[in-house]
Structures are given as structure tokens and as C-alpha cells.
């Protein structure tokens, strides 16, 4: 294991031999930072390693302000802390901003030092994602990320990972434009261009193909709402991700993205009425998840919960007698994974409650308390992230399900009007989905109208 105390021992000996040697502290800070990030990626306790990294990097800079590696290690430790906070759905502003300050000082002193530009671009991208989670405008942070990546590429155009990172942040920005109802086509095209250039420069790098897959997945979601050929891009995404896993079979994020993407692809096929194909793609998602279980068992309950509720909605169409078991299994898995991914698991549980409420209605059973529990889950997410489109989508569907299950005509009309309000609130945050879900809106309108209720 990288966290074996023997790994940094040569640096320990150098520091002991000369406590005033800045390069010795710098070298140890770089080693410790690498260990901290490795431990974090495997879900271990990285904080002691990050703390030691920061101490050594600061000591090195006290001894020599012109060092290049020590600021990178210092910023790296701050970024590791930020990612850990984001993973557990907490505010990562403080460590992200600390990393930005370190790197901006480094770029100011050494403007031609490419690694500083790259790390600064990555950290500004991290800040953009952080601001989105907080419901704040990330546009300026994205601009900073683009600027530093492009300056790095101008200095070193033949380094593949620079193009790959530009492609990744371009994809993220395109997703934001999509959520806001703006056309992300040009941004997605620029992302593809950057990523394909990275793959051309380094065709054996799995991570580049993983990001290509993610970009195709983002493009598929946009095409879905724009009435384009989403299926083509879902297929491209799967092909790229599988190529990435051929090159790097242990890359956890690729396994995770493949499972999630195929789950959403299955949902798309289900809405298209292609039920058999939806089932096949969902089975592929399960296979991807099994591979991930061996690498990161602590991450899988939340992802598996998502696949289970998707299977439940699919079986409401093809095998209603087994659908409820999928929804109950999703709830159990969401509870298991809640400590690691609280918001995502709350969302999965909310969809499972919606599924069970729908199943009970179709079986002629009372809705129990599932709609209310689902609404509580959506409100929990919205209290942490008011711009969560998926939580607003869930809430609108839950209000509609409650109206469907209401027998009293006047109360049904009242609840239907509340469902319409919830759909309008959702579309304000994600206007591109309005055209896809007009059938649900029309159903709510009919239920809100006396003649429609009779019909």
C-alpha cells in the first residue's frame, strides 16, 4: 500500500540530515500529497497525510519562496480536502479557495510554469462545480478555468492531458447551459474536439476515453430534450467507457459512470416504448456495477439503489408483480449508502417511494405514506441545493401521483393544481425538459378540471 510508512522514509532521512534544506521538505510534501490522494480515492482516512503535506509544504516555502513543487503539493492537499467534502455533500469553498490562492501566487512568480497553469485551471473548475452545488452563479469560475487551460495548451500543445482537461470542463459548462435552457451545441462540439485531440496524442490513455464517454453521455441528455438522436450518443458513451476500461480496468469513476449512464439510457428507451432494449441495457448497468463492487464496495449501495428503482419502473410495465420488490430494495440500499452519499441516496429513496405509491395505486391499494416520504426526501435535497433539477422533477411527479390517488373531486383538483405549480417550478430551473414531459403536465391539467376528471 502507498500509505506504508516506509514510502516517505528516504525524505524523512534527508530532513533529519539537514533541517534547513528546503528541497527535502518539498520532496516529502510531494510524496505525502500523492499518498493522501491515493488514500482518499480508495475511501480511506487521508486527512493525516494531507495535514502532514501542508505542514511540510509550508515549511519548504518558508525556507525558499521560489520552489515550484511545494506550492503544487500544498494546493493538492487543499483540493483533496475539497473533493472529500463534496463527496459527502458538504461545502468545499474554504479548501478550494485556499488552493486557488496558493496557485495564483505561483503563477504570478512563474508565469511559464505549465503545471501551475494546469492545476489552477483544475481548481477553478472545482470552484465552478462547488458554486453550482451552492446554487450560486459559476460562470466566472468557468471562465477562469478555460483561460488557464488554454494558456497551458499554448505553452505546451503536445501534452495530451491538457486537452483532456479542457474537454472535461467544457463538457461541464455545456451541461450547465443545457440545464438553463440554453443551446450547448457549440460547447459540446469544442469539448469533443479537445478530447479527440487528447486521444490522438495518447491513444493508450484510458482516462481520456473515459472523459470522451462522459461527454457523449452529456450530449445524449441534451439530444433527448432537444428531440435529437440521443440513442446514438448513449451508444457512443458506452463504447468510449468500455474502451477506457480495456485500457484501465480498475478505474472506479469509469465503472461508476458506465453503470449510471446505462441506467439513464434504459430510462430513455423505456420512455421511447422500447421495453425489451431498456431491459437489456439495464442488465448491462448491473454488470458494470458488479465490477465496481470489487474496487469500491462503499460506493455501490447508492448506485445500486438507482438501478433498482429504475428496474422497478420498468417492471411496472412488463412485470408488475415484481416491481414492488425492486422499489423496496432501492430503499434498503439508499439507507445503507446514506452515510457516504446523503443527497444522492435521499433522491434514490424518493424515487423508490414514488414507484411504490404508483404500484399500490395500480394494484388498487391505498397509497400508504409513500408520497409524503418522497416529498420529504425531495425537500431535504432542495434545502441543501435549491437548484437541484432532479429533486424538483421528483417533487412534481410526487404531487401528480398524490392527485391521481385522490378520490374526492375537489381535493383532487386542488392537488392537481399544486402538481402543475411544481412542474412550472421545475421547468423554470430546467426549461429544456418541458417539451419532453408535456404529457404529465397535460394529465395534471385534466385532473384539475372537472370534465377531465370525469373523462
C-alpha positions in Angstrom: 0.0 0.0 0.0 1.2 3.5 -0.8 0.5 4.6 2.7 3.2 2.3 4.1 5.4 4.5 6.4 8.4 3.1 4.5 7.5 5.1 1.4 8.4 8.6 2.6 11.4 7.3 4.7 14.1 8.5 2.4 12.7 12.0 2.6 12.5 11.7 6.4 16.2 10.9 6.4 17.0 13.9 4.2 15.0 16.2 6.5 16.8 14.8 9.6 20.2 15.2 8.0 19.6 18.9 7.2 16.5 20.5 8.8 17.2 23.7 6.8 17.1 22.0 3.4 14.0 23.3 1.6 14.1 20.7 -1.2 13.9 17.9 1.4 10.7 19.3 2.8 9.4 19.9 -0.7 10.1 16.3 -1.8 8.4 14.9 1.3 5.4 17.2 0.8 5.1 15.9 -2.8 5.3 12.2 -1.6 2.8 12.8 1.2 0.4 14.5 -1.1 0.5 11.6 -3.6 -0.2 9.2 -0.7 -3.0 11.4 0.6 -4.8 11.5 -2.7 -4.4 7.7 -3.2 -5.9 7.0 0.2 -8.7 9.4 -0.5 -9.6 7.8 -3.8 -9.8 4.4 -2.0 -12.1 5.9 0.6 -9.6 5.7 3.4 -8.6 8.3 6.1 -6.4 10.6 4.1 -6.6 13.6 6.5 -3.4 12.8 8.5 -1.4 12.6 5.2 -3.0 15.8 3.9 -2.1 17.6 7.2 1.5 16.5 7.0 1.6 17.6 3.4 0.5 21.1 4.3 3.0 21.3 7.2 6.0 20.2 5.0 5.0 22.4 2.0 4.7 25.5 4.2 8.0 24.8 5.9 9.6 24.4 2.5 8.2 27.7 1.3 9.4 29.4 4.5 12.9 28.3 3.6 12.7 29.1 -0.2 9.8 31.1 -1.7 10.9 30.2 -5.3 10.2 26.4 -5.1 7.9 25.0 -7.7 6.9 21.6 -6.3 5.9 22.7 -2.7 3.1 25.0 -3.8 1.7 22.3 -6.1 1.7 19.8 -3.1 0.1 22.4 -0.8 -2.6 23.1 -3.3 -3.1 19.4 -4.0 -3.7 18.7 -0.3 -6.3 21.5 -0.2 -8.0 20.0 -3.3 -8.1 16.5 -1.8 -9.9 18.0 1.2 -12.3 19.8 -1.1 -13.2 16.6 -3.0 -13.8 14.7 0.2 -16.2 17.4 1.4 -18.0 17.5 -2.0 -18.3 13.7 -1.9 -20.1 13.9 1.4 -22.3 16.8 0.1 -20.6 19.5 2.3 -19.5 23.0 1.3 -15.9 22.8 -0.1 -15.4 26.5 -0.6 -12.7 27.0 2.0 -10.2 24.4 0.8 -10.9 25.3 -2.9 -10.2 29.0 -2.4 -7.1 28.2 -0.3 -5.8 26.1 -3.2 -6.6 28.9 -5.7 -4.6 31.5 -3.6 -1.6 29.2 -3.5 -1.6 28.6 -7.2 -2.2 32.2 -8.2 0.9 33.2 -6.3 2.8 30.5 -8.0 1.6 31.6 -11.5 2.4 35.2 -10.7 6.0 34.3 -9.8 6.5 31.7 -12.6 4.1 32.5 -15.4 5.6 29.9 -17.8 5.4 27.0 -15.4 2.8 24.8 -17.1 1.9 22.5 -14.1 0.8 25.6 -12.2 -1.5 26.7 -15.0 -3.0 23.2 -15.3 -3.6 22.9 -11.5 -5.1 26.4 -11.4 -7.4 25.5 -14.3 -8.5 22.4 -12.5 -9.0 24.2 -9.2 -11.1 26.9 -10.8 -13.2 24.1 -12.4 -13.6 22.6 -9.0 -14.8 26.0 -7.7 -17.3 26.2 -10.5 -18.8 22.8 -9.5 -18.7 23.9 -5.9 -20.7 27.1 -6.7 -23.3 25.2 -8.6 -23.8 22.9 -5.6 -24.4 26.0 -3.5 -26.9 27.4 -6.0 -24.6 30.3 -7.0 -23.5 31.5 -10.4 -20.3 29.7 -11.5 -19.9 31.5 -14.9 -16.8 33.5 -13.8 -15.2 30.4 -12.3 -15.7 28.5 -15.6 -14.1 31.4 -17.5 -11.0 31.3 -15.2 -10.7 27.6 -15.8 -10.9 28.0 -19.6 -8.3 30.8 -19.5 -5.7 28.8 -17.6 -6.2 25.6 -19.5 -5.9 27.4 -22.9 -2.8 29.3 -21.6 -1.3 25.9 -20.6 -2.1 24.5 -24.0 -0.5 27.5 -25.7 2.7 26.8 -23.7 2.7 23.0 -24.2 0.3 22.0 -27.1 1.6 18.4 -27.3 0.7 17.4 -23.7 -2.5 15.2 -24.0 -3.9 15.7 -20.5 -4.2 19.5 -21.1 -6.6 18.9 -24.0 -8.4 16.2 -22.0 -9.0 18.6 -19.0 -10.2 21.4 -21.3 -12.6 18.9 -22.8 -13.9 17.9 -19.4 -14.5 21.4 -18.1 -16.1 22.3 -21.5 -18.5 19.3 -21.0 -19.4 20.5 -17.5 -20.1 24.0 -18.8 -22.2 22.6 -21.6 -24.2 20.7 -19.1 -24.9 23.9 -17.2 -26.1 25.7 -20.4 -28.4 22.7 -21.0 -29.9 22.9 -17.5 -30.5 26.6 -18.1 -32.3 26.1 -21.3 -29.5 27.5 -23.5 -28.0 25.8 -26.6 -24.8 23.9 -25.6 -24.2 22.5 -29.0 -21.0 24.6 -29.8 -19.6 23.9 -26.3 -20.1 20.2 -26.6 -18.5 20.3 -30.1 -15.5 22.1 -28.6 -15.3 19.5 -25.8 -15.3 16.7 -28.4 -12.6 18.4 -30.4 -10.3 18.8 -27.3 -10.9 15.2 -26.2 -10.3 13.7 -29.6 -7.1 15.7 -29.8 -6.0 14.2 -26.4 -6.9 10.7 -27.6 -4.9 11.3 -30.8 -1.8 12.4 -28.8 -2.1 9.5 -26.4 -4.2 6.6 -27.7 -3.4 4.3 -24.8 -4.6 6.6 -22.0 -7.8 5.2 -20.5 -8.8 8.4 -18.7 -9.2 10.3 -22.0 -11.6 7.7 -23.3 -13.5 7.8 -20.0 -14.0 11.5 -20.4 -15.0 11.1 -24.0 -17.6 8.7 -22.7 -18.8 11.2 -20.2 -19.0 13.9 -22.8 -21.1 11.7 -25.1 -23.4 10.9 -22.1 -23.9 14.7 -21.5 -24.6 15.2 -25.2 -27.1 12.3 -25.1 -29.1 14.0 -22.3 -29.2 17.2 -24.3 -30.3 15.5 -27.5 -33.0 13.8 -25.5 -34.6 17.1 -24.6 -33.9 18.7 -28.0 -35.6 15.8 -29.9 -32.3 14.7 -31.5 -30.7 11.3 -31.8 -30.0 10.7 -28.1 -29.7 6.9 -28.6 -26.7 7.4 -30.8 -24.8 9.4 -28.2 -25.8 6.9 -25.4 -24.2 4.2 -27.5 -21.1 6.3 -28.2 -20.8 6.9 -24.4 -20.9 3.2 -23.7 -18.4 2.4 -26.4 -15.9 5.0 -25.1 -16.3 4.0 -21.5 -15.7 0.3 -22.3 -12.6 1.3 -24.3 -11.4 3.2 -21.3 -11.9 0.1 -19.1 -10.0 -2.0 -21.5 -7.0 0.3 -21.0 -7.5 0.9 -17.3 -9.7 -1.9 -15.8 -9.5 -0.6 -12.2 -10.7 3.0 -12.9 -13.5 3.4 -10.4 -15.0 6.6 -11.8 -15.4 4.9 -15.3 -17.1 1.9 -13.8 -19.4 4.2 -11.8 -20.2 6.4 -14.8 -20.9 3.4 -17.1 -23.4 2.0 -14.6 -25.2 5.3 -14.1 -25.2 6.2 -17.8 -26.7 2.8 -18.8 -29.3 3.2 -16.1 -30.4 6.5 -17.7 -30.1 5.1 -21.2 -32.5 2.4 -20.0 -35.0 5.1 -18.8 -34.7 6.9 -22.2 -35.5 3.6 -24.0 -38.4 2.9 -21.6 -39.9 6.4 -22.4 -39.4 5.6 -26.1 -41.5 2.4 -25.6 -38.5 0.2 -26.4 -39.1 -2.0 -23.4 -37.0 -5.0 -24.4 -34.0 -2.9 -25.2 -34.4 -1.0 -22.0 -34.2 -4.3 -20.0 -31.1 -5.3 -21.9 -29.3 -2.0 -21.2 -30.3 -2.2 -17.5 -28.7 -5.6 -17.2 -25.5 -4.1 -18.7 -25.7 -1.5 -16.0 -25.9 -4.2 -13.3 -22.8 -5.9 -14.8 -20.8 -2.6 -14.6 -21.9 -2.3 -11.0 -20.7 -5.8 -10.2 -17.2 -4.8 -11.4 -17.3 -1.7 -9.3 -18.2 -3.7 -6.2 -14.8 -5.3 -6.2 -13.0 -2.0 -6.4 -15.1 0.3 -4.1 -17.7 -1.6 -2.2 -18.6 1.5 -0.1 -19.7 3.4 -3.3 -22.0 0.7 -4.7 -25.1 0.8 -2.4 -26.2 4.3 -3.7 -25.6 3.4 -7.3 -27.3 0.1 -7.0 -30.3 1.8 -5.4 -30.6 3.9 -8.6 -30.6 0.9 -10.8 -33.2 -0.9 -8.5 -35.7 1.9 -8.7 -35.2 2.1 -12.5 -35.8 -1.6 -12.7 -39.0 -1.1 -10.6 -40.4 1.5 -13.0 -39.5 -0.8 -16.0 -41.3 -3.7 -14.3 -44.4 -1.6 -13.7 -44.8 -2.0 -17.5 -43.5 -5.6 -18.1 -43.8 -7.5 -14.8 -45.9 -5.5 -12.2 -45.8 -8.4 -9.7 -42.1 -8.0 -9.1 -41.9 -4.2 -9.3 -42.5 -3.5 -5.6 -39.6 -5.7 -4.6 -37.2 -3.5 -6.7 -38.5 -0.3 -5.0 -38.2 -1.8 -1.5 -34.7 -3.0 -2.4 -33.8 0.6 -3.6 -34.9 1.9 -0.2 -32.8 -0.5 1.7 -29.7 0.2 -0.4 -30.3 4.0 -0.1 -30.3 3.7 3.7 -27.0 1.7 3.5 -25.3 4.3 1.3 -26.7 7.4 3.0 -23.6 8.0 5.1 -21.3 8.2 2.0 -23.7 9.9 -0.4 -26.5 11.5 1.6 -28.2 13.6 -1.1 -27.9 11.0 -3.8 -29.3 8.3 -1.6 -32.2 10.6 -0.4 -33.0 11.2 -4.1 -33.0 7.5 -4.9 -35.2 6.8 -1.9 -37.6 9.5 -3.0 -38.0 7.9 -6.5 -38.5 4.5 -4.9 -41.3 5.9 -2.7 -42.9 7.4 -5.9 -42.6 4.0 -7.5 -44.3 2.2 -4.6 -47.1 4.8 -4.5 -47.7 4.2 -8.2 -47.6 0.4 -7.8 -50.0 0.5 -4.9 -52.5 2.7 -6.9 -52.3 0.4 -9.9 -52.9 -2.6 -7.7 -55.9 -0.9 -6.2 -54.2 -0.4 -2.8 -54.2 2.8 -0.7 -51.0 4.9 -1.2 -49.9 4.4 2.4 -47.4 7.2 3.3 -45.0 6.9 0.3 -45.9 10.2 -1.4 -45.3 12.1 1.8 -42.0 10.3 2.5 -40.9 11.0 -1.1 -41.7 14.7 -0.7 -39.7 14.8 2.5 -36.7 13.4 0.6 -37.1 16.0 -2.2 -37.3 18.8 0.3 -34.2 17.6 2.1 -32.2 17.9 -1.2 -33.7 21.2 -2.1 -32.9 22.7 1.3 -29.2 21.9 0.6 -29.3 22.7 -3.1 -32.2 24.9 -4.2 -31.3 24.5 -7.9 -31.5 20.7 -7.9 -33.4 19.9 -11.1 -33.8 16.2 -10.3 -35.3 17.0 -6.8 -37.8 19.4 -8.4 -38.6 16.7 -11.0 -39.2 14.2 -8.3 -41.4 16.6 -6.3 -43.6 17.4 -9.3 -44.1 13.7 -10.1 -45.0 13.0 -6.4 -47.6 15.8 -6.3 -49.1 14.4 -9.5 -49.2 10.9 -8.1 -50.9 12.2 -4.9 -53.6 13.8 -7.2 -54.0 10.6 -9.1 -54.7 8.7 -5.9 -57.2 11.2 -4.5 -60.9 10.1 -4.8 -62.6 13.3 -3.6 -63.0 15.5 -6.7 -62.5 18.9 -5.0 -59.4 17.7 -3.2 -58.1 16.1 -6.4 -58.5 19.4 -8.3 -56.6 21.2 -5.5 -53.8 18.7 -5.5 -53.6 18.7 -9.3 -53.2 22.5 -9.3 -50.3 22.0 -6.8 -48.8 19.5 -9.2 -49.0 22.0 -12.0 -47.2 24.6 -9.9 -44.5 22.1 -9.1 -44.0 21.3 -12.8 -43.7 25.0 -13.6 -41.2 25.4 -10.8 -39.2 22.5 -12.2 -39.3 23.9 -15.8 -38.1 27.3 -14.5 -34.8 25.6 -13.4 -34.7 23.1 -16.3 -36.7 24.6 -19.2 -35.3 22.0 -21.7 -37.3 19.2 -20.1 -40.7 20.9 -20.6 -41.2 19.5 -24.1 -40.3 16.0 -23.0 -42.8 15.9 -20.2 -45.8 17.7 -21.7 -47.9 14.5 -21.3 -47.5 14.7 -17.5 -48.4 18.4 -17.5 -51.5 17.8 -19.6 -52.6 15.0 -17.3 -52.3 17.4 -14.3 -54.4 19.9 -16.2 -57.1 17.3 -16.9 -57.2 16.3 -13.3 -57.5 19.9 -12.2 -60.6 20.3 -14.5 -63.9 18.7 -13.6 -64.6 17.5 -17.1 -61.2 16.0 -17.3 -61.7 14.1 -14.0 -65.0 12.6 -15.4 -63.2 11.6 -18.6 
